[in-house]
């Protein structure tokens, strides 16, 4: 991804996250998707934020999450 589409100025701070945190998460998630779900980009930090945002998605196991949810591109 050449351009980071989310800027902190597009978000509002909450008691849980700053605008910088929110922009970073959005850009990290889009970069992961844009990479074709490259396993090395699915970090523990990304998993924790995803699970907090969307609920429990799977148990995080180092080097195993991609196999357990089969998140490979078609």
N, C-alpha and C positions, 0 to 999 in steps of 0.2 A: 504494500500500500504506500504510494508515494506521498500522499497528503494526509495529515491527521484531521479527519473531518470534524471532530468535536473539540471545542474550545471551552475553557472554564467559564467564560463569560456567558455561555449558553445555559448554565445551570444555577440553581439556587442552593445555598448551603442549608443543611439540616443538622440536627444534633448528632447524626451518625456519620455524615460525609461532607467534605468540603467540595466546592465546585471543581477544584483540581483533581480530587479523588474520582469524582464522577466522570470527568472528561478522560482521565487516564484509563478507567475501566472500560468505557465505551470504545476508545481507540485500541486497547489491548484485545478486547473481544473481536472487534472487526478485523484486526490484524490476524488473529488466530483463524477466523473463518476464511479470510482472503488467502491465507497460506495453504488452503486445502486441508485444514485441521491438522497441521504439522504437530506431531506429538510433543516435540521439545518446547513448543510455545504454550502448551497446556500446563501451566505452573500451578503450584499449590495456592498461590495468591489469587490467580484467576479462578480456580475451583472454589475457593472460600467465598469470593465475592459473588460468583454465579449462584452458589447454593443459598447465600443470604438474600439474593435478589429474587430468585425463582423457586426457592424451596429446595428440599433435599433432592439431589439429582443422581447420586450414586456414592458409594463409599470410595474415598480417595485412597488409592494404593499406589505408592511410587512405582512408576514404570508399568502400571497395569490398568489405569483408568480407561485408556482407549480400547483395550480388548474387552473390558467388562461392559462398556456401553456401545461398543462397535461403532465408534464415531468416525469411521473412515469415509472418504468421499466415494460416491457411487461410481 
